[in-house]
Amino acid sequence: MSDPRTFDVDGVPTTTASDLADDAVVVDVREDDEWAAGHIATALHIPMGQVPQRLEELPEGPFNVVCRSGGRSRRTVEWLQRNGYDAVNVDGGMGAWAEAGRPMVSDSGQEPFVR
């Protein structure tokens, strides 16, 4: 599969939820309650404010960063890029993920939703 990323007007690498491969590596930077309500089953959860302290948990190689609507993940990707990581922002975040009909799970076992 070709590389689905593009760059926004500020040069931040970006992709869309619908362009992500099913096996894409994703880091979710939302808060605990947002994560619990609904998330990508294979995503790694590291809230945005904890990223600098948890760098050793980040995946090797390129990975995608998601939040609720794309703002926090964009800021996280900017910071990660400045610090040598190959991170890509998921434009539109989990809202776009849900709108694209992509699968989610919840921690409660109830129907997942984006909080």
VMD Tcl script that draws the C-alpha trace (Angstrom):
set ca {
  {0.00 0.00 0.00}
  {1.30 3.47 -0.79}
  {2.01 5.99 1.94}
  {-1.34 7.76 2.60}
  {0.12 10.80 4.34}
  {0.04 14.31 3.05}
  {1.17 17.53 4.72}
  {-1.06 20.29 6.02}
  {-0.34 23.99 5.34}
  {2.14 24.06 8.24}
  {3.98 20.97 7.04}
  {2.54 18.56 9.63}
  {2.26 15.03 8.21}
  {-1.42 14.11 8.03}
  {-3.63 11.26 6.93}
  {-7.35 10.54 7.09}
  {-9.13 7.85 9.08}
  {-10.47 6.29 5.92}
  {-6.96 6.12 4.38}
  {-5.40 4.27 7.32}
  {-4.64 0.62 6.70}
  {-6.43 -1.86 8.96}
  {-3.06 -2.77 10.52}
  {-1.87 0.84 10.96}
  {-0.01 1.61 14.18}
  {-2.03 4.19 16.15}
  {-1.31 6.10 19.37}
  {-4.43 7.59 21.00}
  {-3.65 10.75 23.01}
  {-7.15 11.32 24.45}
  {-7.95 11.31 28.16}
  {-8.95 8.15 30.05}
  {-12.72 8.78 29.90}
  {-12.60 9.41 26.15}
  {-10.57 6.23 25.62}
  {-12.94 4.15 27.77}
  {-16.00 5.31 25.77}
  {-14.60 4.12 22.45}
  {-11.23 3.49 20.85}
  {-9.42 1.57 18.14}
  {-8.87 -1.95 19.48}
  {-5.18 -2.08 18.54}
  {-4.29 1.51 19.53}
  {-1.79 2.38 22.24}
  {-3.25 4.80 24.81}
  {-0.95 7.56 26.04}
  {-2.78 10.78 27.04}
  {-1.23 13.86 25.43}
  {0.12 15.25 28.69}
  {1.97 12.00 29.41}
  {3.70 11.61 26.04}
  {7.02 13.25 27.07}
  {7.32 10.94 30.11}
  {6.34 7.80 28.18}
  {8.48 8.06 25.05}
  {9.93 4.58 25.63}
  {6.44 3.14 25.03}
  {6.10 4.66 21.56}
  {6.28 2.22 18.66}
  {9.34 1.90 16.44}
  {9.05 3.35 12.96}
  {6.18 5.42 11.60}
  {2.96 5.66 13.59}
  {-0.29 7.62 13.54}
  {-1.60 9.83 16.35}
  {-5.32 10.31 17.03}
  {-7.46 12.34 19.44}
  {-11.15 13.32 19.37}
  {-11.10 15.81 16.50}
  {-7.46 16.22 15.42}
  {-6.25 19.22 17.43}
  {-4.41 17.52 20.27}
  {-3.01 14.88 17.97}
  {-1.72 17.57 15.59}
  {0.09 19.35 18.44}
  {1.48 16.02 19.63}
  {2.71 15.16 16.13}
  {4.40 18.58 15.82}
  {6.24 17.96 19.09}
  {7.14 14.38 18.18}
  {8.41 15.43 14.75}
  {10.66 18.07 16.36}
  {12.03 15.33 18.60}
  {12.86 12.88 15.83}
  {9.76 10.66 15.68}
  {8.02 9.64 12.45}
  {4.49 10.52 13.59}
  {1.45 11.34 11.44}
  {-1.71 13.18 12.51}
  {-5.07 11.51 11.85}
  {-7.10 14.43 10.50}
  {-10.54 14.66 12.09}
  {-9.58 12.25 14.87}
  {-11.88 9.62 16.31}
  {-14.89 11.60 15.11}
  {-13.76 11.03 11.52}
  {-12.90 7.42 12.39}
  {-16.47 6.79 13.58}
  {-17.98 8.67 10.62}
  {-15.96 6.46 8.26}
  {-17.54 3.40 9.92}
  {-14.22 2.10 11.21}
  {-14.43 -0.40 14.10}
  {-14.16 0.66 17.74}
  {-14.38 -1.04 21.12}
  {-15.26 0.29 24.57}
  {-13.90 -0.62 27.99}
  {-17.42 -1.17 29.31}
  {-18.44 -3.66 26.65}
  {-21.29 -1.35 25.66}
  {-21.68 0.21 22.22}
  {-18.54 2.36 21.69}
  {-18.87 6.06 20.97}
  {-16.60 9.07 20.61}
  {-16.58 11.27 23.70}
}
mol new
graphics top color blue
foreach p $ca { graphics top sphere $p radius 0.5 }
foreach p [lrange $ca 0 end-1] q [lrange $ca 1 end] { graphics top cylinder $p $q radius 0.2 }
display resetview
